Structure formats: C-alpha cells, structure tokens
Amino acid sequence: MPDFAADAPTASTPDAITVFHCGHLFDAASGRLLGETSILVRGERIASVQAGALAAPAGARMVELGSATCLPGLIDSHVHLTSEFGPTTYSDQFRLNPADYAIRGTLYAKRTLLAGFTTVRNVGDTAN
C-alpha cells in the first residue's frame, strides 16, 4: 500500500508541476468509477485529468498511487477538531487551556485531511 502522507507535496510554487497516477478515479459528476487515470497539478490547481498513464513533463514530480482510487475532496459538515475524545478527556478540562486545544486541533485537522476530507465545518467548539 502506498504511503500517501510521504507522497503528499510539501511545498508548492505557482509553476510547480505534480502528476498523480492512480488505478481508479471516482467521477462525482457522472457517479462512475473510472479506470487508470493521471491528474496533472500545476501549483495548487488541477490543470488536467487524463485517462491512462501520463508522461510527466520535464521537472515534474511524479506520485505513483498504484491501484488506489482518487476522488474529490470529501466534506464533513459536523466535526469537533478541538475536542477529540480519549482516556484523559475528563481530566483534560482541568489541565488544558484554549491554546492547548488549538495545538491539538492542528493534529486532528491533519488526520482529517489525510482521511480525504478537504472541507469541514467545526461545530461546538467551547474554547472560542
């Protein structure tokens, strides 16, 4: 299984080119699962989506995703990025301050992004 976090771009310049090659692509517009697909990204924008393997332009970064399925970013309209429950949740309220919760929230946001969610609505945050 590919390590998606290791393959994710770390920095993007307006002219940087990255080609993602995946075994399948979910086409949300038609509701169909397509076969082998290449996605060319220029900077932070998708420039083209093409069936099959795409020969990467000179200087482009190639991310091979094997048989993985690429899909549009998911949307979660009810998340709690600053309050994930665990064994110390009850005692945390007596030890942690709003800055601690904000720092933890960045970790939870990263986990959410790596799970495929590119848009979230953070509701019920008590540490305004």
Backbone hydrogen bonds in HBPLUS format (Angstrom, degrees):
<---DONOR---> <-ACCEPTOR-->    atom                        ^
c    i                          cat <-CA-CA->   ^        H-A-AA   ^      H-
h    n   atom  resd res      DA  || num        DHA   H-A  angle D-A-AA Bond
n    s   type  num  typ     dist DA aas  dist angle  dist       angle   num
A0007-ASP N   A0003-ASP O   3.15 MM   4  6.42 143.7  2.29 146.1 156.7     1
A0008-ALA N   A0004-PHE O   3.03 MM   4  6.10 122.6  2.37 142.3 155.6     2
A0016-ALA N   A0013-THR O   3.06 MM   3  5.19 164.3  2.09 112.8 117.9     3
A0043-GLY N   A0016-ALA O   2.62 MM  27  4.94 164.5  1.65 156.2 159.0     4
A0061-ARG N   A0017-ILE O   2.91 MM  44  6.32 164.2  1.93 150.8 151.9     5
A0018-THR N   A0041-VAL O   2.86 MM  23  5.12 160.0  1.90 149.8 156.6     6
A0041-VAL N   A0018-THR O   2.73 MM  23  5.12 172.3  1.74 165.4 167.5     7
A0019-VAL N   A0061-ARG O   2.79 MM  42  6.19 161.0  1.82 163.8 169.2     8
A0063-VAL N   A0019-VAL O   2.79 MM  44  6.05 169.2  1.81 165.8 164.9     9
A0020-PHE N   A0039-ILE O   2.86 MM  19  5.06 164.1  1.89 150.1 152.0    10
A0039-ILE N   A0020-PHE O   2.76 MM  19  5.06 159.3  1.80 149.9 157.2    11
A0021-HIS N   A0063-VAL O   2.96 MM  42  6.29 162.3  1.99 164.7 164.6    12
A0065-LEU N   A0021-HIS O   2.82 MM  44  5.78 164.7  1.85 165.1 168.2    13
A0022-CYS N   A0037-THR O   2.92 MM  15  5.56 165.3  1.95 168.9 172.2    14
A0037-THR N   A0022-CYS O   3.01 MM  15  5.56 165.2  2.03 155.6 160.1    15
A0023-GLY N   A0066-GLY O   2.89 MM  43  5.74 104.2  2.48 130.9 149.6    16
A0023-GLY N   A0068-ALA O   3.05 MM  45  5.40 122.9  2.39 140.7 155.7    17
A0024-HIS N   A0068-ALA O   3.29 MM  44  6.46 148.9  2.39 146.0 142.0    18
A0070-CYS N   A0024-HIS O   2.92 MM  46  6.21 167.3  1.93 144.4 142.7    19
A0025-LEU N   A0034-LEU O   3.19 MM   9  5.04 154.0  2.26 115.5 121.1    20
A0034-LEU N   A0025-LEU O   2.73 MM   9  5.04 166.7  1.75 159.3 155.0    21
A0026-PHE N   A0070-CYS O   2.86 MM  44  6.28 164.5  1.88 167.3 171.5    22
A0027-ASP N   A0032-ARG O   2.84 MM   5  5.37 168.5  1.86 179.8 176.2    23
A0031-GLY N   A0027-ASP O   2.75 MM   4  5.65 134.2  1.96 147.4 162.5    24
A0052-GLY N   A0036-GLU O   2.72 MM  16  4.92 168.9  1.73 132.0 128.0    25
A0038-SER N   A0050-GLN O   2.81 MM  12  5.31 168.4  1.82 163.9 168.0    26
A0050-GLN N   A0038-SER O   2.86 MM  12  5.31 170.0  1.87 161.2 164.4    27
A0040-LEU N   A0048-SER O   2.87 MM   8  5.21 161.3  1.90 151.3 157.3    28
A0047-ALA N   A0040-LEU O   2.75 MM   7  5.56 157.1  1.80 151.3 159.1    29
A0048-SER N   A0040-LEU O   3.29 MM   8  5.21 158.2  2.34 137.2 139.5    30
A0042-ARG N   A0045-ARG O   2.86 MM   3  5.51 147.7  1.97 174.0 168.2    31
A0045-ARG N   A0042-ARG O   3.19 MM   3  5.51 168.5  2.20 125.5 127.5    32
A0060-ALA N   A0057-PRO O   3.02 MM   3  5.49 158.7  2.06 139.1 139.2    33
A0068-ALA N   A0065-LEU O   3.05 MM   3  5.60 161.8  2.09 138.2 140.3    34
A0074-LEU N   A0116-GLY O   2.82 MM  42  5.82 174.6  1.82 154.6 153.6    35
A0118-THR N   A0074-LEU O   3.00 MM  44  5.84 138.3  2.17 144.0 152.0    36
A0076-ASP N   A0119-THR O   3.01 MM  43  6.49 158.4  2.06 155.4 159.9    37
A0121-ARG N   A0076-ASP O   3.03 MM  45  6.57 136.5  2.23 154.7 157.3    38
A0079-VAL N   A0121-ARG O   3.17 MM  42  6.17 160.4  2.21 154.0 153.2    39
A0123-VAL N   A0079-VAL O   2.94 MM  44  6.03 155.1  2.00 164.7 168.0    40
A0083-SER N   A0080-HIS O   3.25 MM   3  5.47 166.7  2.27 109.6 113.4    41
A0089-THR N   A0086-GLY O   3.23 MM   3  5.34 169.6  2.24 114.9 116.0    42
A0092-ASP N   A0088-THR O   2.84 MM   4  5.88 144.9  1.96 159.1 170.5    43
A0094-PHE N   A0091-SER O   3.05 MM   3  5.57 154.2  2.12 113.7 121.3    44
A0095-ARG N   A0092-ASP O   3.04 MM   3  5.08 138.7  2.22 101.6 113.6    45
A0096-LEU N   A0092-ASP O   2.84 MM   4  5.53 168.7  1.85 163.2 161.8    46
A0100-ASP N   A0097-ASN O   2.95 MM   3  5.37 123.4  2.28 111.6 125.7    47
A0101-TYR N   A0097-ASN O   3.25 MM   4  6.66 156.3  2.31 154.1 160.9    48
A0102-ALA N   A0098-PRO O   2.97 MM   4  6.23 150.7  2.05 145.6 154.0    49
A0103-ILE N   A0099-ALA O   2.97 MM   4  6.24 157.6  2.02 150.6 155.6    50
A0104-ARG N   A0100-ASP O   2.98 MM   4  6.26 162.7  2.01 150.0 154.9    51
A0105-GLY N   A0101-TYR O   2.83 MM   4  5.98 146.5  1.94 141.2 151.3    52
A0106-THR N   A0103-ILE O   3.20 MM   3  5.46 136.2  2.40 101.4 111.9    53
A0107-LEU N   A0104-ARG O   3.03 MM   3  5.35 123.4  2.37 105.1 118.7    54
A0108-TYR N   A0104-ARG O   3.11 MM   4  6.49 160.1  2.15 153.3 159.0    55
A0109-ALA N   A0105-GLY O   2.81 MM   4  5.94 150.4  1.90 144.9 153.5    56
A0110-LYS N   A0106-THR O   3.01 MM   4  6.19 153.4  2.08 141.0 147.6    57
A0111-ARG N   A0107-LEU O   3.02 MM   4  6.33 160.4  2.06 150.2 155.3    58
A0112-THR N   A0108-TYR O   2.98 MM   4  6.16 152.6  2.05 142.7 150.4    59
A0113-LEU N   A0109-ALA O   2.90 MM   4  6.17 156.2  1.96 149.6 155.8    60
A0114-LEU N   A0110-LYS O   2.91 MM   4  6.15 164.6  1.93 155.6 159.2    61
A0115-ALA N   A0111-ARG O   3.06 MM   4  6.20 124.4  2.38 134.5 148.3    62
A0115-ALA N   A0112-THR O   3.18 MM   3  5.09 137.6  2.37  93.1 105.2    63
A0117-PHE N   A0112-THR O   3.21 MM   5  5.76 158.0  2.26 153.9 147.6    64
A0116-GLY N   A0113-LEU O   2.94 MM   3  5.30 160.8  1.97 111.9 117.3    65
